[in-house]
Structures are given as C-alpha cells and as structure tokens.
C-alpha cells in the first residue's frame, strides 16, 4: 500500500459505497467520457468505469501511477481506461474530448485553481462533480453570502451540494469533513464577449478587495465604475445577477 504524500495533498477515499454514490450523482451515461484527477488507489476510478464508456485518469504520484497500471491492466488493455502521468496544473485541457465530465477527489489546496482551469477554459466539461472541503461546498452552493469563488462558479453553471462525506472515509483522515459538489448547465451564456467575461472578474475581485467597505467604494478605488450597483451594499451581499447587470 502506497503511503499518502502530504506534499501532494493526498487523502485517499477508502469507502466503495461513497465512491459509487459519487459516480451515481455525476450524471454519467453509457456514452460518457469521464476525466478523473488524482485517481490515487483507484477506489473512485473503479466505480466510474462501471458507468462510463471510458475514463481518462491523470495521476501525479509516480509510485501510485505504477501501481494503477498493474491494478487496472485489463481496463487499460481494453481501452476503457486511459491512465496518464502528470500534474493537473500543466495538463492540456484542450486534449480532452468535447463534452467530457470532470469527476474527482481533488487535493484541497488545488480546489480554487481547478475550478478556474475547468470553468474558464475553452473546452469546458459538460458537468463537474468534485469531492471538496465541506466548508467550500457550503460557501459555493448554500451560503447566502457570496464570495469570489462562489460567484466565479455560478457565472458558468449551477452548483449543488450533493452530500456530506465524513473524515473517516479517508486515509489519512483530514481534519475536516468533505462534501460532494456538482456543477451543471455549464456554459458561457452569461457573457456576450471575452471582454465582458474579463470585466466581470475585474469587478468582483475589486469589489471584494476590502470586505468592510461598501462595494462601490472598492470599485472606485480600483478605477472602476460601480454606478449600477447599490450604493450601501457590500460585495458579499450582492447576487450574481446584480454583478452581471453591471457589465
């Protein structure tokens, strides 16, 4: 058994029933191609293979990669599983087939980066289902207060808090509970142009620059116009629709 490496943020999912439940809520069809980041010991990979036409899995741990090659030798030979070695941060998303699904138990420290990579790319997934920190999932899908991350996700799709996963489901156990978050209806329909998309992110980053200040004050200090936004409101209190109407 390969030991988890703290440097890679590894917490291996050890419960097959939870892995099966993740695969079931991911919206996989018999024709789906699923992209999995960090298959680890292959617990989730095994379940994804039961539902999808094929799975493409990217592993950054060389030792685990070699173990997975042996464990899934029949699936690799049958071409239902493509196992790749590499770091997701340097992976070419354009190489994935159109309409793929992203399903993974991701390292917590890469959560924001992975959301940005896959939602802002030209080759967006048709759906996303990720195992993330419970607090992050709640902030994105349940909280009445917005954040840069929640608005960034909602600008491209509809997030749903699927279910909670306790600490004990992992080895080693993380210090916090996790949750499965899905994103559906992914598109760029909220933006009429690349320029408008870029302006949206400029606005929300400037708007959240100083949380205690009113949003129009923050935007003014950044040299941006916030005249269409409420005068006495903080960034966290403004829903996505208000930000989009200000573009």
Secondary structure, DSSP 8 states (H G I E B T S, - for coil): -----GGGT--EE--HHHHHHHHHHTT--TT-EEEEE--TTSHHHHHHHHHSSEEEEEE--HHHHHHHHHHTHHHHHTTSEEEEES-GGG--GGGS-TT-EEEEE--GGGHHHHHHHHHHSSS--SEEEEEEEHHHHHHHHT-SS--HHHHHHHTTSEEEEEEEE-GGGEES--SS-EEEEEEES--STT-SSHHHHHHHHHHHHHHTSSTTS-HHHHHHHTT---TTS-TT--GGG--HHHHHHT-
